[in-house]
Amino acid sequence: MESNFFNPEWQALSSALKGTLHTDTATRTLYATDASVYRVLPDAVAMPKDADDIRLIIQFAQRHNLPLIPRTAGTSLAGQVVGKGLVIDMSMHFTEILECNTDHGWVRLQPGVIRDELNRFLEPLGLFFGPNTSSASRCMIGGMVGNNSSGTTSIKYGVTRDKILEAEVILSDGSTAVFGIKSADEIAEITSRDTLEGSIYRQIVALLSDTTLQKEIRDQYPDASIHRRNTGYALDIILQQSPFTKSGESLNLAKLLAGSEGTLCVVTALKMALDKLPPKYEAVICAHFESLHESLLATVIAMEHSPYACELMDKAILDCTKGNIEQAENRFFVEGDPAAIISIELRGETREALDAAISKLLLAFRESGYGYAFPVMYPPETAKVWNLRAAGLGVLSNVKGAAKPVPFVEDTAVNVKDLPEYIEQFEALMAKHKQKAVYFAHAGAGELHIRPVLNLKSKQGRADFRSIAEDSARLVKQYRGALSGEHGDGRVRAEFIPIALGPIVYQALVEVKNTWDPSGIFNPGKIVNASPMDTDLRYTEGQTAFKFPTFIDFSEQVNLQEAAEACNGSGDCRKLHTTGATMCPSYQATRREHDSTRARANTLREVLTNPSNPVYPLDSEPLKEVMDLCLSCKACKRECPSSVDMALMKAEVSWQYGRRHGFTTRAKFFGAFHRSARLASAFAPLVNSILSVPAISTFVKTKYQIAPKRSLPPFAVRRATELAKKYVTMNPEFVLYIDEFTQYQDSRIAEAVAKLMHALGYRFATVYAPSARAYISKGMLHDARITAHHTLKKLEAFMDNAIPVVGIEPSAVLGFRDEFPKIVGMEYKPLAEKLAKVSCTFEEYFAGEVAKGRIGSDRFDAESREVHLHLHCHQKALSHVKYTKAILSLPQNTKLKVIPSGCCGMAGSFGYEAEHYELSMKIGEMVLFPHIRKTIAEAVIIAAGTSCRHQISDGTSRKAVHPAELLLDCLKK
């Protein structure tokens, strides 16, 4: 079938669905990959709204022999959700928690509910869902069932399969079924039916009653002591149930769905068992070791002390965290240069019980002689330790060059006592292939995520990919281990299931698949009848980076293509606003894959890998479309473990597209704001008066496609440099940098900063120069470069004397550190790098002076104030909230609350633009606006960014002030 809406069959299906159907190339490209190494372009993507939609899709697939691939967050590492056919995205509409029974400890929900969102709902009830993957902030329960996910807590709370009580499904013939605990009488009744459900039960009963197969299952499946065993279908678990094991629990085929990877049916609702919240008091021992082998021997000791988590990071992982802004801060507990660190979580009902458990384990380590440092972390620092560990997958993408740590043998699990010996054998296997691997994750569960470093663009790398995978499968079989512990078989391991389970058991798996899905429409090629694991790879043999000149210097990432390829698909950008994350604001508001950072990186990678126009590769409408809702908030640079800087890439894409097609009148207007503002400010009273006339305001908004509901900020009657000049002195200790937004609109803030610093005894100069921020955000990079050269020359004298350049507007001054060195060209780059070293925000400089003891609380009053802080996105990404918190805490009796908001939604000109206004306000409504509306009228709202203050005003009718304004107000007279 042709994959476009001109095909009447697709049109008919689209019209019949309550949800949506997408057959455009741009959408299909976004769903061609997951977090694995595979890429297959699907025929279409459906986002069903209810079970009726799914039934229609299944019937359509049966008529046209079309594969169906159920998908939630798309973070699978084994290629489970990659393939031809029609992808069913359950993450958009199947997101409800349907029922919760606190007395019996279970919850009924739809498959698109995010694991951490579920636990936020459950926490007030004293319950939680135990399995906890590193992707828990965006992975969904349906995907966790499909993969039988485990995570850090499996050693205490088990795996997803242990929690599944019941599953409501739609079978391959469109019929519905509810799989759950069944008595003997119920089984007899179901097997008597002439239905697909009846056939499924008859087949399972017949299959597992075969004594020869029973013996094979008991002999061939992974050792039952390994709780992370996820290879093939869970026939070993079903065999333990009645009627096959008389003393077993009642038959529950829902258990068979855990780990089935969407190959048997489509799940529409799940009933999951819950656990009581863990003991209140917690600590994490971060044990440091001189060798990987020593750390694994110590793991065996740690597991004798009933930890709640026991996770490993090796030196390669730890070194990668140095290159990520957020994770570099989370390394605070690392001492020296360890070969490995094991993070061991202990808990207790009382602090005394916890301390006793810590002492006991530390004594055991010291008596064994293992380890050289054992820092103990308590909340809130424990969260930072686990954030560092959870970033393990993503930070590996920071490895420079074509050879990357590849996920394909990373999911094997063995008995924890066998782990030291098993890893020794695996290292010998690596040496045989002249390879080194990266090791991290679930040491306490006998499962290390092992990543050989391969170049899958080379012939040798692809050959090693296959041979190492096969050798690994045979090695894990020697230890009766699991080929897959938690990440599933997918494309990467399914081919080796016959090695892992033997031919007789494998044939039983095929029979199960054929009974449930006779036409083979559900996610074919996963678990059984797999394609070779080295086909359909994301990269082709001999592929080289597509070389074309970029305006921006991407040498830190090697080139633009490698910058895009750094995205590994782990989906950190799909976190919701409830997590406190800033990345990615447009996705948080829409929950569409199209609007995620991952989608933008995938699309950019696609157009660079397979350019339709080799001369102008970025002249791409799909790329332009997917970049449109990027707010350039910079959050991805910090929060993405791979440090994907989509704002920088968007600027390049906008430049390449604009120079080919021209920049819009609106882009030129906003980009050259400093010019029009300079003219307007010369006649500020008149201009402000004219713009307040509704007809004229409407004309201006129409001309520049500004949202009708958006207010236009007034121009300052007196410019910032004029207001601040009376405080300027000789021999400056710093230079107060005034940007175009402060100069022409927020001049009162410059005056407040100048008056404050003068009162505190500081000498300073002032310099006005445009920041080029607006030009950069619009992709007008040539103009941005010229502007940057002008600004560099104006500030050069201060740089030569190493005088700090202190900025008022965060997005302006932080651009000196971030973008300037990348856009100014080679001639000016040394000067830009010099400026980057001396540039800082007002908050950073002031906090530094506080730390030196030059400014203290004694200079400020002790009046009681309630202060609520919203931090600018660029400060979150490129600076830190600690600086603002430090200076706002100087006045005694200030009750400071940091608003847990992400982006405000304005993002420079984004929120002004007519087509973006509604989304802009929706982003504000997620956290920021509701929080401010709940504050008392006397509360002070702090926002350093001019865009943030404007957005707060438009969204809440409250005035927000700059931190300097509050400090000036608090200054003792």
Solvent accessible surface area in square Angstrom, and as a share of the most:
residue,aa,sasa,rsa
1,M,99,0.44
2,E,118,0.53
3,S,19,0.12
4,N,50,0.26
5,F,79,0.33
6,F,184,0.77
7,N,27,0.14
8,P,95,0.60
9,E,73,0.33
10,W,1,0.00
11,Q,85,0.38
12,A,62,0.48
13,L,10,0.05
14,S,35,0.23
15,S,99,0.64
16,A,55,0.43
17,L,14,0.07
18,K,120,0.51
19,G,10,0.10
20,T,64,0.37
21,L,8,0.04
22,H,42,0.19
23,T,3,0.02
24,D,66,0.34
25,T,81,0.47
26,A,19,0.14
27,T,2,0.01
28,R,35,0.13
29,T,9,0.05
30,L,3,0.02
31,Y,2,0.01
32,A,1,0.01
33,T,2,0.01
34,D,1,0.01
35,A,5,0.04
36,S,5,0.03
37,V,17,0.10
38,Y,0,0.00
39,R,59,0.22
40,V,19,0.11
41,L,47,0.23
42,P,0,0.00
43,D,30,0.16
44,A,0,0.00
45,V,0,0.00
46,A,0,0.00
47,M,8,0.04
48,P,0,0.00
49,K,109,0.46
50,D,42,0.22
51,A,35,0.27
52,D,72,0.37
53,D,1,0.00
54,I,0,0.00
55,R,57,0.21
56,L,63,0.32
57,I,0,0.00
58,I,0,0.00
59,Q,72,0.32
60,F,2,0.01
61,A,0,0.00
62,Q,60,0.27
63,R,162,0.59
64,H,51,0.23
65,N,114,0.59
66,L,14,0.07
67,P,33,0.21
68,L,0,0.00
69,I,2,0.01
70,P,24,0.15
71,R,7,0.03
72,T,16,0.09
73,A,2,0.01
74,G,5,0.05
75,T,28,0.16
76,S,13,0.09
77,L,14,0.07
78,A,0,0.00
79,G,0,0.00
80,Q,4,0.02
81,V,13,0.07
82,V,1,0.00
83,G,11,0.11
84,K,134,0.57
85,G,0,0.00
86,L,0,0.00
87,V,1,0.00
88,I,0,0.00
89,D,3,0.01
90,M,5,0.02
91,S,3,0.02
92,M,47,0.21
93,H,57,0.25
94,F,4,0.02
95,T,40,0.23
96,E,102,0.46
97,I,53,0.27
98,L,65,0.32
99,E,85,0.38
100,C,36,0.22
101,N,40,0.20
102,T,68,0.39
103,D,131,0.68
104,H,141,0.63
105,G,14,0.14
106,W,36,0.13
107,V,0,0.00
108,R,67,0.24
109,L,0,0.00
110,Q,32,0.14
111,P,4,0.03
112,G,0,0.00
113,V,6,0.03
114,I,3,0.01
115,R,18,0.07
116,D,31,0.16
117,E,38,0.17
118,L,0,0.00
119,N,22,0.11
120,R,96,0.35
121,F,92,0.38
122,L,0,0.00
123,E,104,0.47
124,P,112,0.70
125,L,81,0.40
126,G,31,0.29
127,L,15,0.07
128,F,18,0.08
129,F,0,0.00
130,G,0,0.00
131,P,0,0.00
132,N,41,0.21
133,T,23,0.13
134,S,42,0.27
135,S,17,0.11
136,A,6,0.05
137,S,17,0.11
138,R,13,0.05
139,C,10,0.06
140,M,2,0.01
141,I,0,0.00
142,G,15,0.15
143,G,27,0.26
144,M,2,0.01
145,V,4,0.02
146,G,14,0.13
147,N,26,0.13
148,N,0,0.00
149,S,9,0.06
150,S,0,0.00
151,G,1,0.01
152,T,19,0.11
153,T,19,0.11
154,S,4,0.03
155,I,39,0.20
156,K,76,0.32
157,Y,32,0.12
158,G,14,0.13
159,V,4,0.03
160,T,0,0.00
161,R,12,0.05
162,D,80,0.41
163,K,19,0.08
164,I,0,0.00
165,L,48,0.24
166,E,51,0.23
167,A,0,0.00
168,E,44,0.20
169,V,2,0.01
170,I,1,0.01
171,L,0,0.00
172,S,1,0.01
173,D,80,0.42
174,G,6,0.06
175,S,43,0.28
176,T,81,0.47
177,A,6,0.04
178,V,66,0.38
179,F,0,0.00
180,G,3,0.03
181,I,113,0.58
182,K,33,0.14
183,S,52,0.33
184,A,82,0.63
185,D,117,0.60
186,E,83,0.37
187,I,17,0.09
188,A,62,0.48
189,E,88,0.39
190,I,6,0.03
191,T,31,0.18
192,S,89,0.58
193,R,88,0.32
194,D,142,0.74
195,T,64,0.37
196,L,23,0.12
197,E,20,0.09
198,G,0,0.00
199,S,37,0.24
200,I,0,0.00
201,Y,0,0.00
202,R,95,0.35
203,Q,30,0.13
204,I,0,0.00
205,V,44,0.25
206,A,69,0.53
207,L,21,0.10
208,L,0,0.00
209,S,61,0.39
210,D,70,0.36
211,T,103,0.60
212,T,85,0.50
213,L,11,0.05
214,Q,26,0.12
215,K,132,0.56
216,E,37,0.17
217,I,1,0.00
218,R,127,0.46
219,D,67,0.35
220,Q,46,0.21
221,Y,8,0.03
222,P,8,0.05
223,D,51,0.26
224,A,72,0.56
225,S,69,0.44
226,I,4,0.02
227,H,62,0.28
228,R,1,0.00
229,R,29,0.11
230,N,3,0.01
231,T,6,0.04
232,G,1,0.01
233,Y,1,0.00
234,A,4,0.03
235,L,0,0.00
236,D,17,0.09
237,I,31,0.16
238,I,0,0.00
239,L,4,0.02
240,Q,87,0.39
241,Q,10,0.04
242,S,37,0.24
243,P,70,0.44
244,F,24,0.10
245,T,42,0.25
246,K,198,0.84
247,S,110,0.71
248,G,23,0.22
249,E,133,0.60
250,S,47,0.30
251,L,0,0.00
252,N,4,0.02
253,L,0,0.00
254,A,0,0.00
255,K,27,0.11
256,L,0,0.00
257,L,3,0.02
258,A,1,0.00
259,G,2,0.02
260,S,5,0.03
261,E,9,0.04
262,G,16,0.15
263,T,0,0.00
264,L,0,0.00
265,C,6,0.03
266,V,1,0.00
267,V,29,0.16
268,T,17,0.10
269,A,4,0.03
270,L,1,0.01
271,K,46,0.19
272,M,0,0.00
273,A,23,0.18
274,L,18,0.09
275,D,31,0.16
276,K,164,0.70
277,L,73,0.36
278,P,31,0.19
279,P,23,0.14
280,K,158,0.67
281,Y,78,0.29
282,E,35,0.16
283,A,0,0.00
284,V,0,0.00
285,I,0,0.00
286,C,0,0.00
287,A,0,0.00
288,H,0,0.00
289,F,0,0.00
290,E,123,0.55
291,S,47,0.30
292,L,24,0.12
293,H,71,0.32
294,E,30,0.14
295,S,0,0.00
296,L,1,0.01
297,L,57,0.28
298,A,0,0.00
299,T,0,0.00
300,V,33,0.19
301,I,31,0.16
302,A,0,0.00
303,M,50,0.22
304,E,131,0.59
305,H,40,0.18
306,S,74,0.48
307,P,3,0.02
308,Y,30,0.11
309,A,3,0.02
310,C,2,0.01
311,E,4,0.02
312,L,0,0.00
313,M,1,0.01
314,D,11,0.06
315,K,80,0.34
316,A,39,0.30
317,I,0,0.00
318,L,4,0.02
319,D,51,0.26
320,C,19,0.11
321,T,0,0.00
322,K,112,0.48
323,G,59,0.57
324,N,1,0.01
325,I,53,0.27
326,E,44,0.20
327,Q,9,0.04
328,A,44,0.34
329,E,73,0.33
330,N,11,0.06
331,R,43,0.16
332,F,96,0.40
333,F,7,0.03
334,V,25,0.15
335,E,80,0.36
336,G,70,0.67
337,D,95,0.49
338,P,4,0.03
339,A,28,0.22
340,A,0,0.00
341,I,0,0.00
342,I,0,0.00
343,S,0,0.00
344,I,0,0.00
345,E,17,0.07
346,L,5,0.02
347,R,51,0.19
348,G,7,0.07
349,E,126,0.57
350,T,65,0.38
351,R,104,0.38
352,E,128,0.57
353,A,50,0.39
354,L,1,0.01
355,D,56,0.29
356,A,64,0.49
357,A,34,0.26
358,I,10,0.05
359,S,67,0.44
360,K,135,0.57
361,L,0,0.00
362,L,21,0.11
363,L,100,0.50
364,A,22,0.17
365,F,0,0.00
366,R,149,0.54
367,E,133,0.60
368,S,42,0.27
369,G,57,0.55
370,Y,58,0.22
371,G,20,0.20
372,Y,87,0.33
373,A,11,0.08
374,F,32,0.13
375,P,22,0.14
376,V,39,0.22
377,M,26,0.12
378,Y,67,0.25
379,P,71,0.45
380,P,98,0.61
381,E,60,0.27
382,T,5,0.03
383,A,55,0.43
384,K,85,0.36
385,V,0,0.00
386,W,49,0.17
387,N,71,0.36
388,L,0,0.00
389,R,7,0.02
390,A,38,0.30
391,A,4,0.03
392,G,0,0.00
393,L,26,0.13
394,G,2,0.02
395,V,0,0.00
396,L,4,0.02
397,S,16,0.10
398,N,28,0.14
399,V,45,0.26
400,K,125,0.53
401,G,27,0.26
402,A,44,0.34
403,A,40,0.31
404,K,51,0.21
405,P,11,0.07
406,V,6,0.04
407,P,14,0.09
408,F,2,0.01
409,V,5,0.03
410,E,0,0.00
411,D,0,0.00
412,T,4,0.02
413,A,0,0.00
414,V,1,0.01
415,N,45,0.23
416,V,30,0.17
417,K,150,0.64
418,D,51,0.27
419,L,1,0.01
420,P,8,0.05
421,E,98,0.44
422,Y,3,0.01
423,I,4,0.02
424,E,88,0.39
425,Q,84,0.37
426,F,0,0.00
427,E,77,0.35
428,A,61,0.47
429,L,19,0.09
430,M,5,0.02
431,A,70,0.54
432,K,137,0.58
433,H,29,0.13
434,K,186,0.79
435,Q,36,0.16
436,K,172,0.73
437,A,18,0.14
438,V,6,0.04
439,Y,10,0.04
440,F,4,0.02
441,A,0,0.00
442,H,5,0.02
443,A,0,0.00
444,G,3,0.03
445,A,9,0.07
446,G,1,0.01
447,E,0,0.00
448,L,1,0.01
449,H,6,0.03
450,I,1,0.00
451,R,5,0.02
452,P,0,0.00
453,V,46,0.27
454,L,4,0.02
455,N,43,0.22
456,L,10,0.05
457,K,21,0.09
458,S,33,0.22
459,K,152,0.64
460,Q,121,0.54
461,G,5,0.05
462,R,45,0.16
463,A,53,0.41
464,D,13,0.06
465,F,0,0.00
466,R,62,0.23
467,S,40,0.26
468,I,0,0.00
469,A,6,0.04
470,E,55,0.25
471,D,36,0.19
472,S,1,0.01
473,A,0,0.00
474,R,121,0.44
475,L,12,0.06
476,V,1,0.01
477,K,58,0.25
478,Q,134,0.60
479,Y,36,0.14
480,R,94,0.34
481,G,8,0.08
482,A,0,0.00
483,L,7,0.03
484,S,0,0.00
485,G,0,0.00
486,E,8,0.04
487,H,28,0.13
488,G,1,0.01
489,D,1,0.00
490,G,0,0.00
491,R,13,0.05
492,V,2,0.01
493,R,6,0.02
494,A,2,0.02
495,E,52,0.23
496,F,7,0.03
497,I,0,0.00
498,P,49,0.31
499,I,39,0.20
500,A,8,0.06
501,L,1,0.00
502,G,9,0.09
503,P,105,0.66
504,I,84,0.42
505,V,0,0.00
506,Y,42,0.16
507,Q,92,0.41
508,A,4,0.03
509,L,0,0.00
510,V,18,0.10
511,E,68,0.31
512,V,0,0.00
513,K,10,0.04
514,N,78,0.40
515,T,27,0.16
516,W,0,0.00
517,D,1,0.01
518,P,93,0.58
519,S,59,0.38
520,G,27,0.26
521,I,1,0.01
522,F,0,0.00
523,N,1,0.01
524,P,53,0.33
525,G,15,0.15
526,K,5,0.02
527,I,0,0.00
528,V,2,0.01
529,N,100,0.51
530,A,29,0.22
531,S,45,0.29
532,P,66,0.42
533,M,0,0.00
534,D,39,0.20
535,T,53,0.31
536,D,69,0.36
537,L,15,0.07
538,R,16,0.06
539,Y,36,0.14
540,T,83,0.48
541,E,94,0.42
542,G,56,0.53
543,Q,25,0.11
544,T,104,0.61
545,A,24,0.18
546,F,51,0.21
547,K,175,0.74
548,F,33,0.14
549,P,108,0.68
550,T,45,0.26
551,F,32,0.13
552,I,2,0.01
553,D,40,0.21
554,F,8,0.04
555,S,71,0.46
556,E,112,0.50
557,Q,45,0.20
558,V,71,0.41
559,N,42,0.21
560,L,5,0.03
561,Q,4,0.02
562,E,28,0.13
563,A,6,0.05
564,A,1,0.01
565,E,19,0.09
566,A,14,0.11
567,C,16,0.09
568,N,27,0.14
569,G,2,0.02
570,S,8,0.05
571,G,4,0.04
572,D,14,0.07
573,C,9,0.05
574,R,5,0.02
575,K,41,0.17
576,L,13,0.06
577,H,53,0.24
578,T,61,0.36
579,T,46,0.26
580,G,42,0.40
581,A,11,0.09
582,T,2,0.01
583,M,3,0.01
584,C,7,0.04
585,P,1,0.01
586,S,0,0.00
587,Y,2,0.01
588,Q,9,0.04
589,A,8,0.06
590,T,35,0.20
591,R,60,0.22
592,R,86,0.31
593,E,2,0.01
594,H,16,0.07
595,D,5,0.02
596,S,0,0.00
597,T,8,0.04
598,R,4,0.01
599,A,0,0.00
600,R,1,0.01
601,A,1,0.01
602,N,4,0.02
603,T,5,0.03
604,L,0,0.00
605,R,6,0.02
606,E,25,0.11
607,V,20,0.11
608,L,1,0.00
609,T,34,0.20
610,N,89,0.46
611,P,31,0.20
612,S,111,0.72
613,N,41,0.21
614,P,86,0.54
615,V,109,0.63
616,Y,71,0.27
617,P,7,0.04
618,L,1,0.01
619,D,32,0.17
620,S,12,0.08
621,E,103,0.46
622,P,51,0.32
623,L,0,0.00
624,K,95,0.40
625,E,110,0.50
626,V,13,0.07
627,M,5,0.02
628,D,61,0.31
629,L,32,0.16
630,C,9,0.05
631,L,11,0.06
632,S,24,0.15
633,C,14,0.09
634,K,2,0.01
635,A,3,0.02
636,C,8,0.05
637,K,38,0.16
638,R,22,0.08
639,E,28,0.12
640,C,15,0.09
641,P,7,0.05
642,S,6,0.04
643,S,28,0.18
644,V,3,0.02
645,D,8,0.04
646,M,2,0.01
647,A,10,0.07
648,L,3,0.02
649,M,3,0.01
650,K,31,0.13
651,A,4,0.03
652,E,0,0.00
653,V,5,0.03
654,S,29,0.19
655,W,39,0.14
656,Q,10,0.04
657,Y,31,0.12
658,G,5,0.05
659,R,118,0.43
660,R,114,0.42
661,H,105,0.47
662,G,46,0.44
663,F,45,0.19
664,T,84,0.49
665,T,81,0.47
666,R,31,0.11
667,A,13,0.10
668,K,109,0.46
669,F,60,0.25
670,F,23,0.10
671,G,1,0.01
672,A,20,0.16
673,F,30,0.13
674,H,18,0.08
675,R,129,0.47
676,S,44,0.28
677,A,0,0.00
678,R,121,0.44
679,L,121,0.60
680,A,15,0.12
681,S,7,0.04
682,A,62,0.48
683,F,114,0.47
684,A,0,0.00
685,P,85,0.54
686,L,108,0.54
687,V,33,0.19
688,N,36,0.19
689,S,65,0.42
690,I,69,0.35
691,L,39,0.19
692,S,83,0.54
693,V,65,0.37
694,P,105,0.66
695,A,74,0.57
696,I,61,0.31
697,S,17,0.11
698,T,83,0.48
699,F,135,0.56
700,V,29,0.17
701,K,23,0.10
702,T,98,0.57
703,K,106,0.45
704,Y,37,0.14
705,Q,103,0.46
706,I,7,0.04
707,A,1,0.01
708,P,111,0.70
709,K,149,0.63
710,R,0,0.00
711,S,50,0.32
712,L,44,0.22
713,P,35,0.22
714,P,90,0.56
715,F,29,0.12
716,A,11,0.09
717,V,101,0.58
718,R,122,0.45
719,R,71,0.26
720,A,0,0.00
721,T,39,0.23
722,E,70,0.32
723,L,22,0.11
724,A,0,0.00
725,K,132,0.56
726,K,145,0.61
727,Y,24,0.09
728,V,56,0.32
729,T,50,0.29
730,M,159,0.71
731,N,113,0.58
732,P,34,0.22
733,E,35,0.16
734,F,2,0.01
735,V,0,0.00
736,L,0,0.00
737,Y,0,0.00
738,I,0,0.00
739,D,0,0.00
740,E,4,0.02
741,F,31,0.13
742,T,4,0.02
743,Q,9,0.04
744,Y,3,0.01
745,Q,33,0.15
746,D,16,0.08
747,S,7,0.05
748,R,91,0.33
749,I,1,0.00
750,A,0,0.00
751,E,51,0.23
752,A,7,0.05
753,V,1,0.01
754,A,0,0.00
755,K,95,0.40
756,L,0,0.00
757,M,2,0.01
758,H,87,0.39
759,A,46,0.35
760,L,18,0.09
761,G,55,0.53
762,Y,6,0.02
763,R,107,0.39
764,F,0,0.00
765,A,17,0.13
766,T,31,0.18
767,V,17,0.10
768,Y,38,0.15
769,A,0,0.00
770,P,11,0.07
771,S,3,0.02
772,A,3,0.03
773,R,28,0.10
774,A,15,0.12
775,Y,4,0.01
776,I,8,0.04
777,S,44,0.28
778,K,38,0.16
779,G,0,0.00
780,M,16,0.07
781,L,0,0.00
782,H,95,0.43
783,D,44,0.23
784,A,0,0.00
785,R,62,0.22
786,I,97,0.49
787,T,12,0.07
788,A,0,0.00
789,H,37,0.16
790,H,92,0.41
791,T,0,0.00
792,L,0,0.00
793,K,122,0.52
794,K,86,0.36
795,L,0,0.00
796,E,67,0.30
797,A,65,0.50
798,F,34,0.14
799,M,6,0.03
800,D,90,0.47
801,N,104,0.53
802,A,74,0.57
803,I,29,0.15
804,P,41,0.26
805,V,0,0.00
806,V,2,0.01
807,G,0,0.00
808,I,4,0.02
809,E,5,0.02
810,P,0,0.00
811,S,12,0.08
812,A,2,0.01
813,V,0,0.00
814,L,1,0.00
815,G,3,0.02
816,F,0,0.00
817,R,71,0.26
818,D,5,0.02
819,E,3,0.01
820,F,0,0.00
821,P,18,0.11
822,K,19,0.08
823,I,0,0.00
824,V,2,0.01
825,G,23,0.22
826,M,147,0.65
827,E,149,0.67
828,Y,35,0.13
829,K,43,0.18
830,P,85,0.54
831,L,28,0.14
832,A,0,0.00
833,E,74,0.33
834,K,82,0.35
835,L,0,0.00
836,A,19,0.15
837,K,174,0.74
838,V,27,0.15
839,S,6,0.04
840,C,19,0.11
841,T,2,0.01
842,F,2,0.01
843,E,1,0.01
844,E,23,0.10
845,Y,25,0.10
846,F,0,0.00
847,A,11,0.09
848,G,28,0.27
849,E,4,0.02
850,V,36,0.21
851,A,92,0.71
852,K,146,0.62
853,G,63,0.61
854,R,127,0.46
855,I,4,0.02
856,G,25,0.24
857,S,37,0.24
858,D,100,0.52
859,R,90,0.33
860,F,4,0.02
861,D,27,0.14
862,A,54,0.42
863,E,107,0.48
864,S,87,0.56
865,R,31,0.11
866,E,53,0.24
867,V,0,0.00
868,H,15,0.07
869,L,2,0.01
870,H,1,0.00
871,L,6,0.03
872,H,17,0.07
873,C,10,0.06
874,H,11,0.05
875,Q,3,0.01
876,K,39,0.17
877,A,0,0.00
878,L,29,0.14
879,S,9,0.06
880,H,50,0.23
881,V,38,0.22
882,K,112,0.47
883,Y,64,0.24
884,T,1,0.01
885,K,86,0.36
886,A,45,0.35
887,I,0,0.00
888,L,0,0.00
889,S,65,0.42
890,L,13,0.06
891,P,2,0.01
892,Q,100,0.45
893,N,92,0.47
894,T,24,0.14
895,K,138,0.59
896,L,47,0.23
897,K,97,0.41
898,V,51,0.29
899,I,4,0.02
900,P,73,0.46
901,S,4,0.03
902,G,10,0.10
903,C,8,0.05
904,C,4,0.02
905,G,0,0.00
906,M,0,0.00
907,A,30,0.24
908,G,38,0.37
909,S,16,0.10
910,F,13,0.06
911,G,0,0.00
912,Y,29,0.11
913,E,7,0.03
914,A,45,0.35
915,E,103,0.46
916,H,8,0.04
917,Y,26,0.10
918,E,116,0.52
919,L,21,0.10
920,S,0,0.00
921,M,29,0.13
922,K,108,0.46
923,I,3,0.01
924,G,0,0.00
925,E,72,0.32
926,M,37,0.17
927,V,27,0.16
928,L,1,0.01
929,F,0,0.00
930,P,41,0.26
931,H,34,0.15
932,I,0,0.00
933,R,122,0.45
934,K,170,0.72
935,T,18,0.10
936,I,90,0.46
937,A,87,0.67
938,E,136,0.61
939,A,9,0.07
940,V,37,0.21
941,I,2,0.01
942,I,0,0.00
943,A,0,0.00
944,A,4,0.03
945,G,0,0.00
946,T,27,0.15
947,S,18,0.12
948,C,6,0.03
949,R,21,0.08
950,H,25,0.11
951,Q,0,0.00
952,I,0,0.00
953,S,50,0.32
954,D,43,0.22
955,G,13,0.13
956,T,20,0.12
957,S,104,0.67
958,R,51,0.19
959,K,137,0.58
960,A,4,0.03
961,V,27,0.15
962,H,0,0.00
963,P,0,0.00
964,A,0,0.00
965,E,31,0.14
966,L,7,0.03
967,L,0,0.00
968,L,38,0.19
969,D,88,0.45
970,C,0,0.00
971,L,15,0.07
972,K,116,0.49
973,K,210,0.89
